[in-house]
């Protein structure tokens, strides 16, 4: 499984608008969380086990869990 690396930037496109790109930059990590810079703030995100297993890469949901929520993976 691919893991988030400190100092790297990861991104994904919005499901509704392909011009909208969500980016996070990983500052630190533990086994189950990452601390990242997102929307001009430093925030902590839990790594989703469910989506990580499905995608074979660690995955976070920076805006929460809803039907069109962006998922950022360590790919």
DSSP file (Angstrom, degrees, kcal/mol; ACC not computed):
  #  RESIDUE AA STRUCTURE BP1 BP2  ACC     N-H-->O    O-->H-N    N-H-->O    O-->H-N    TCO  KAPPA ALPHA  PHI   PSI    X-CA   Y-CA   Z-CA
    1    1 A X              0   0    0      0, 0.0    56,-0.2     0, 0.0     2,-0.2   0.000 360.0 360.0 360.0 134.9    0.0    0.0    0.0
    2    2 A X  B     -a   57   0A   0     54,-1.6    56,-2.6    50,-0.1     2,-0.3  -0.514 360.0-154.0 -74.8 142.2    1.3    3.5   -0.9
    3    3 A X        -     0   0    0     -2,-0.2     2,-0.1    54,-0.2    70,-0.0  -0.844  21.1 -99.9-120.1 154.1    1.8    5.8    2.0
    4    4 A X        -     0   0    0     -2,-0.3     2,-0.4    71,-0.0    70,-0.1  -0.473  38.1-147.7 -66.8 140.6    1.7    9.6    2.4
    5    5 A X    >   -     0   0    0     -2,-0.1     3,-1.6    23,-0.0    21,-0.3  -0.923  20.1-106.5-115.1 139.5    5.2   11.1    2.6
    6    6 A X  T 3  S+     0   0    0     -2,-0.4    21,-0.2     1,-0.2     3,-0.1  -0.377 103.2  19.2 -63.3 134.3    6.2   14.2    4.6
    7    7 A X  T 3  S+     0   0    0     19,-2.9    -1,-0.2     1,-0.3     2,-0.2   0.232  96.3 117.8  91.8 -13.5    6.8   17.2    2.4
    8    8 A X    <   -     0   0    0     -3,-1.6    18,-2.2    18,-0.1     2,-0.4  -0.572  57.3-135.7 -88.8 152.4    4.9   16.0   -0.6
    9    9 A X  E     -B   25   0B   0     16,-0.2     2,-0.3    -2,-0.2    16,-0.2  -0.904  19.8-170.6-107.3 133.7    1.9   17.6   -2.1
   10   10 A X  E     -B   24   0B   0     14,-2.7    14,-2.6    -2,-0.4     2,-0.3  -0.911   7.5-178.5-122.4 149.5   -1.1   15.5   -3.2
   11   11 A X  E     -B   23   0B   0     -2,-0.3     2,-0.3    12,-0.2    62,-0.3  -0.943  14.6-174.2-145.7 165.1   -4.1   16.6   -5.2
   12   12 A X  E     -B   22   0B   0     10,-1.9    10,-2.9    -2,-0.3     2,-0.3  -0.968  27.3-114.7-152.8 158.7   -7.5   15.6   -6.7
   13   13 A X  E     -B   21   0B   0     -2,-0.3     8,-0.2     8,-0.2     5,-0.1  -0.668  36.5-100.3 -96.1 153.6  -10.1   17.2   -8.9
   14   14 A X        -     0   0    0      6,-2.4     6,-0.1     3,-0.7    55,-0.1  -0.428  20.8-135.1 -68.1 144.3  -13.6   18.1   -7.8
   15   15 A X  S    S+     0   0    0     53,-0.5     3,-0.2     1,-0.2    -1,-0.1   0.749 105.5  40.4 -70.6 -23.7  -16.3   15.6   -8.9
   16   16 A X  S    S+     0   0    0      1,-0.3     2,-0.4    52,-0.2    -1,-0.2   0.756 124.3  28.5 -96.2 -29.1  -18.5   18.6  -10.0
   17   17 A X    >   -     0   0    0      3,-0.1     3,-1.7     1,-0.1    -3,-0.7  -0.929  58.5-160.9-141.5 110.0  -16.0   21.0  -11.5
   18   18 A X  T 3  S+     0   0    0     -2,-0.4    -1,-0.1     1,-0.3    -3,-0.0   0.647  92.4  63.2 -69.6 -12.8  -12.8   19.8  -13.2
   19   19 A X  T 3  S+     0   0    0     -6,-0.1     2,-0.6     2,-0.0    -1,-0.3   0.656  86.5  86.1 -81.1 -15.7  -11.2   23.2  -12.9
   20   20 A X    <   -     0   0    0     -3,-1.7    -6,-2.4    -6,-0.1     2,-0.5  -0.766  61.4-173.9 -89.9 120.4  -11.4   23.0   -9.1
   21   21 A X  E     -B   13   0B   0     -2,-0.6     2,-0.5    -8,-0.2    -8,-0.2  -0.965  13.6-152.1-120.1 128.4   -8.3   21.2   -7.6
   22   22 A X  E     -B   12   0B   0    -10,-2.9   -10,-1.9    -2,-0.5     2,-0.4  -0.864  19.9-175.5 -97.5 127.9   -7.9   20.3   -4.0
   23   23 A X  E     -B   11   0B   0     -2,-0.5    16,-0.4   -12,-0.2     2,-0.4  -0.968  10.5-175.4-126.9 141.0   -4.3   20.1   -2.8
   24   24 A X  E     -B   10   0B   0    -14,-2.6   -14,-2.7    -2,-0.4     2,-0.5  -0.980  12.7-153.1-128.7 146.9   -2.8   19.1    0.6
   25   25 A X  E     -BC   9  37B   0     12,-1.4    12,-2.5    -2,-0.4     2,-0.3  -0.985  23.4-129.6-118.6 121.1    0.9   19.2    1.6
   26   26 A X  E     + C   0  36B   0    -18,-2.2   -19,-2.9    -2,-0.5    10,-0.3  -0.536  29.6 172.9 -76.4 127.0    1.8   16.7    4.3
   27   27 A X  E     -     0   0B   0      8,-3.4     2,-0.3     1,-0.4     9,-0.2   0.814  66.2 -15.7 -99.2 -44.1    3.6   18.2    7.3
   28   28 A X  E     - C   0  35B   0      7,-1.6     7,-2.9   -22,-0.1    -1,-0.4  -0.951  62.3-160.4-153.9 170.2    3.8   15.2    9.6
   29   29 A X  E     - C   0  34B   0     -2,-0.3     5,-0.2     5,-0.3     2,-0.2  -0.991  10.8-167.2-153.8 159.0    2.2   11.8   10.0
   30   30 A X        -     0   0    0      3,-2.8     5,-0.0    -2,-0.3    -2,-0.0  -0.649  54.3 -82.9-127.1-170.5    1.5    9.0   12.4
   31   31 A X  S    S+     0   0    0     -2,-0.2     3,-0.1     1,-0.2     0, 0.0   0.818 127.3  21.5 -67.5 -29.5    0.2    5.5   11.6
   32   32 A X  S    S+     0   0    0      1,-0.1    15,-2.7    14,-0.0     2,-0.3   0.473 122.6  42.4-120.6  -3.5   -3.4    6.6   11.5
   33   33 A X  E     - D   0  46B   0     13,-0.3    -3,-2.8    27,-0.0     2,-0.3  -0.949  54.6-154.8-139.7 160.4   -3.4   10.4   10.9
   34   34 A X  E     -CD  29  45B   0     11,-2.5    11,-3.1    -2,-0.3     2,-0.5  -0.976  12.6-143.4-128.7 149.9   -1.6   13.1    8.8
   35   35 A X  E     +CD  28  44B   0     -7,-2.9    -8,-3.4    -2,-0.3    -7,-1.6  -0.968  35.3 170.8-109.1 126.4   -1.1   16.7    9.5
   36   36 A X  E     -CD  26  43B   0      7,-3.1     7,-2.9    -2,-0.5     2,-0.6  -0.931  40.3-115.6-139.8 157.5   -1.4   18.7    6.4
   37   37 A X  E     +CD  25  42B   0    -12,-2.5   -12,-1.4    -2,-0.3     2,-0.3  -0.855  47.5 157.7 -92.3 118.0   -1.6   22.3    5.0
   38   38 A X  E >   - D   0  41B   0      3,-3.0     3,-1.1    -2,-0.6   -14,-0.1  -0.989  61.4  -1.1-146.5 131.9   -5.0   22.7    3.3
   39   39 A X  T 3  S-     0   0    0    -16,-0.4    -1,-0.1    -2,-0.3     3,-0.1   0.891 128.9 -57.0  55.1  44.1   -7.0   25.9    2.5
   40   40 A X  T 3  S+     0   0    0      1,-0.2     2,-0.3    -3,-0.0    -1,-0.3   0.724 121.5  97.8  61.4  24.3   -4.3   28.1    4.2
   41   41 A X  E <  S-D   38   0B   0     -3,-1.1    -3,-3.0     2,-0.0     2,-0.6  -0.968  73.9-124.3-136.7 153.6   -4.7   26.2    7.4
   42   42 A X  E     +D   37   0B   0     -2,-0.3     2,-0.3    -5,-0.2    -5,-0.2  -0.894  42.9 168.9 -96.5 121.6   -2.8   23.4    9.1
   43   43 A X  E     -D   36   0B   0     -7,-2.9    -7,-3.1    -2,-0.6     2,-0.4  -0.919  32.6-125.4-134.8 158.3   -5.2   20.5    9.9
   44   44 A X  E     -D   35   0B   0     -2,-0.3     2,-0.4    -9,-0.2    -9,-0.2  -0.882  26.2-169.1-106.1 134.4   -5.1   16.9   11.1
   45   45 A X  E     -D   34   0B   0    -11,-3.1   -11,-2.5    -2,-0.4     2,-0.4  -0.964  19.6-128.4-126.3 140.1   -6.9   14.2    9.0
   46   46 A X  E     -D   33   0B   0     -2,-0.4     2,-0.5   -13,-0.2    15,-0.5  -0.693  27.7-121.4 -83.5 135.4   -7.6   10.6    9.9
   47   47 A X        -     0   0    0    -15,-2.7     2,-0.6    -2,-0.4    13,-0.2  -0.677  27.7-127.3 -77.5 123.6   -6.5    8.1    7.2
   48   48 A X     >  -     0   0    0     11,-2.7     4,-1.8    -2,-0.5    11,-0.5  -0.615  18.5-166.0 -77.4 116.8   -9.6    6.2    6.1
   49   49 A X  H  > S+     0   0    0     -2,-0.6     4,-2.3     2,-0.2     5,-0.2   0.900  86.5  54.6 -67.6 -40.6   -9.0    2.4    6.4
   50   50 A X  H  > S+     0   0    0      1,-0.2     4,-1.5     2,-0.2    -1,-0.2   0.949 115.9  34.9 -59.8 -53.5  -12.0    1.6    4.2
   51   51 A X  H  > S+     0   0    0      1,-0.2     4,-2.3     2,-0.2     6,-0.3   0.815 114.2  59.0 -74.5 -30.1  -11.0    3.7    1.2
   52   52 A X  H  X>S+     0   0    0     -4,-1.8     5,-1.3     7,-0.2     4,-1.2   0.911 107.0  46.5 -65.0 -42.2   -7.3    3.1    1.6
   53   53 A X  H  <5S+     0   0    0     -4,-2.3    -1,-0.2     2,-0.2    -2,-0.2   0.901 113.2  49.8 -65.5 -40.4   -7.8   -0.7    1.3
   54   54 A X  H  <5S+     0   0    0     -4,-1.5    -2,-0.2    -5,-0.2    -1,-0.2   0.895 120.0  35.1 -65.3 -41.2  -10.0   -0.2   -1.8
   55   55 A X  H  <5S-     0   0    0     -4,-2.3    -1,-0.2     2,-0.3    -2,-0.2   0.536 101.5-129.1 -91.1  -7.9   -7.6    2.1   -3.5
   56   56 A X  T  <5S+     0   0    0     -4,-1.2   -54,-1.6    -5,-0.2     2,-0.3   0.826  82.5  84.8  57.8  34.4   -4.4    0.4   -2.3
   57   57 A X  B   <S-a    2   0A   0     -5,-1.3    -2,-0.3    -6,-0.3   -54,-0.2  -0.953  94.0 -90.4-158.0 143.2   -3.1    3.8   -1.1
   58   58 A X        -     0   0    0    -56,-2.6    16,-2.2    -2,-0.3     2,-0.4  -0.308  50.1-166.2 -56.9 138.3   -3.6    5.8    2.0
   59   59 A X  E     -E   73   0C   0    -11,-0.5   -11,-2.7    14,-0.2     2,-0.3  -0.987  13.5-172.0-135.4 138.8   -6.7    8.1    1.6
   60   60 A X  E     -E   72   0C   0     12,-2.4    12,-2.5    -2,-0.4     2,-0.5  -0.909  19.2-144.4-125.0 156.8   -8.0   11.1    3.5
   61   61 A X    >   -     0   0    0    -15,-0.5     3,-1.4    -2,-0.3    10,-0.2  -0.858  17.6-176.3-118.3  92.0  -11.3   13.0    3.1
   62   62 A X  T 3  S+     0   0    0     -2,-0.5    -1,-0.1     8,-0.3     3,-0.1   0.717  82.0  40.9 -68.0 -21.5  -10.3   16.7    3.9
   63   63 A X  T 3  S-     0   0    0      7,-0.5    -1,-0.3     1,-0.4     2,-0.1   0.237 118.9-100.9-109.0  13.4  -13.8   18.1    3.6
   64   64 A X    <   -     0   0    0     -3,-1.4     2,-0.7     6,-0.1    -1,-0.4  -0.398  50.3 -53.1  97.3-176.9  -15.6   15.3    5.4
   65   65 A X  S    S+     0   0    0     -2,-0.1     2,-0.3    -3,-0.1    -1,-0.0  -0.888  72.4 125.0-109.4 110.4  -17.7   12.3    4.2
   66   66 A X  S >  S-     0   0    0     -2,-0.7     3,-1.8     4,-0.0    -3,-0.1  -0.917  72.0 -82.4-151.5 175.0  -20.6   13.0    1.8
   67   67 A X  T 3  S+     0   0    0      1,-0.3    -2,-0.0    -2,-0.3    -1,-0.0   0.804 126.4  28.2 -58.1 -37.3  -21.6   11.8   -1.7
   68   68 A X  T 3  S+     0   0    0      2,-0.0   -53,-0.5   -54,-0.0    -1,-0.3   0.078  87.3 144.0-111.3  22.9  -19.3   14.1   -3.7
   69   69 A X    <   -     0   0    0     -3,-1.8     2,-0.2     1,-0.1    -4,-0.1  -0.342  54.5-112.9 -65.1 138.6  -16.6   14.6   -1.1
   70   70 A X        -     0   0    0    -58,-0.1     2,-0.5    -2,-0.0    -7,-0.5  -0.534  27.7-157.6 -72.0 137.7  -13.0   14.8   -2.5
   71   71 A X        -     0   0    0     -2,-0.2     2,-0.6   -10,-0.2   -10,-0.2  -0.976   1.6-159.2-116.5 125.3  -10.8   11.9   -1.6
   72   72 A X  E     -E   60   0C   0    -12,-2.5   -12,-2.4    -2,-0.5     2,-0.3  -0.917  13.0-170.8-108.8 123.2   -7.0   12.5   -1.7
   73   73 A X  E     -E   59   0C   0     -2,-0.6     2,-1.8   -62,-0.3   -14,-0.2  -0.749  34.4-113.2-112.1 157.8   -4.9    9.4   -2.0
   74   74 A X              0   0    0    -16,-2.2   -16,-0.2    -2,-0.3   -15,-0.1  -0.472 360.0 360.0 -84.9  64.2   -1.1    8.9   -1.7
   75   75 A X              0   0    0     -2,-1.8    -1,-0.2   -18,-0.1   -71,-0.0   0.377 360.0 360.0-113.3 360.0   -0.7    7.9   -5.4
